Every structure is written in structure tokens, then in C-alpha cells.
Amino acid sequence: MHLLLFLTLFLSRPSDPWVFRTALDTRQRAVVVTLHESVWLAYDAQTCGMYKAWQGTLNQAPGKQPGTEGRLFYEQKKPETPWRIIRNGKEEVPQVVFKGYLMRDTTVILKYQLVLADQTRILVEEAPECFPRKKNNNRTEVKRVFTTVGVPEGVQVALHLEYRSLLRGTDIGADAKWRNESRSKRIFDWGTLTDFSGDLVLNPNALTTLNTSFTVDPELEASTQSGN
């Protein structure tokens, strides 16, 4: 049994349905995944990527398009695909096709097809999961497991990511290489937050695991760590 599936058999979801299609934040083809009350994820079926992660809820006021409310952990503001193809040192933006999602017990697998300029087709599957830390309700880990199929020799598949408000440098990590990494710090009287952007180069025809730890209240967490 897949480890991620085994672990999620023991997890409950905060809503039913916990995966659904909707218009959200002006995006007409959003897929919302409610993994846990601490973390909601929103995917854009048009661009084939996660564009927002937040702790909070949905604002579904009558007569208005639903929007997100709460603390924002991750946001890709531009409505463009985050996928890139690197071949012979050159980068291209593939055509992307959302192939739907598959539900297995308490696991969801999102499917994307990347169509290269020469019409080569690569399949990417993504299984997101959330693991709240039992001893610290202020921090939540999101694990995204990617599987690539049909990657030709000499081709790299990269995913552009933009994280904001990371409390520690170790709050993001993966078992694959990065390119075009950029980190910037914002300094407060209680500590610092780091904004991160970069391209995760997925392992070809294999699994890639991306782990990110989100902090609901960074100021409170920083004060706790300092002993105040």
C-alpha cells in the first residue's frame, strides 16, 4: 500500500465534500481541497497548479463569487501555468491540460498533462496531504507527492513555487533539485519571515516529495521558541 494512502486512512476531513469544483477568487475553474481545518488548498484547473494555501474558510456570501478568508500561506498571483520544461539548456512553457482528479478513500490525486512543443505528452499526478503537529497546533505540514510519467531522456520538468511568510529556512524541503531560488526576508520587532520562490525540478519518471511547514501565528511561535 502506498505510504501516503496508508497514513491518510487514519485522517478525517473537515467538510463533506472535501474536494469540489467552484469559481473562486475570480478563477472560474478552481478545485478546492479541504485537507484539514488548518489548511485549505486551491488549484486552478486551467493552469494545472496549486495557486493558494490558507488557514481559514470560504466567503460564500449570496450573490457574490466565493473568495478565500483567513491567513494566507501560499499564493501564485498570476493566472499562468507554473510548469516549465527544460531541454538542452532551453526553457519552454508547455501546454497544460487538466485531466481531473481521482478519489481513493481519504486521498485525492490530481492529474495534469503537459504537452511539449514536439507534441510529447508527460503525465504529472499530485497527491497533497496535511499533517498537523500534535504537540503544536500552531504549525502544520503540507506534503505534496508528485509522480511523473513519460519524461523523455534529457528533459526536465520543473514546477515554479512562491511561498510567503516562512518562519524558518527549514520550513520548505524536497527530495529533488531546485533552480532559480530566491529568498527575501521581512524583519519585525519579534523576528523575521522569509518569502521564497524557486523552481522544483521533479525527478523524472519517479516520485518527488515536497514538504512545507506553515505557521498559523508566526509571532506567537517566535515568542514561544525564544522562551518569552
Secondary structure, 3 states (H helix, E strand, C coil): CCHHHHHHCCCCCCCCCCEEEEEECCEEEEEEEEEECCEEEEEECCCCEEEEEEEEEEECCCCCCCEEEEEEEEECCCCCCCEEEEECCEEECCEEEEEEEEEECCEEEEEEEEECCCCCEEEEEEEEEEEEECCEEEEEEEEEEEEEECCCCCEEEEEEEEEEEECCHHHEEECCEEEEEEEEEEEECCEEEEEEEEEEEECCCCEEEEEEEEECCHHHHHHHHHCC
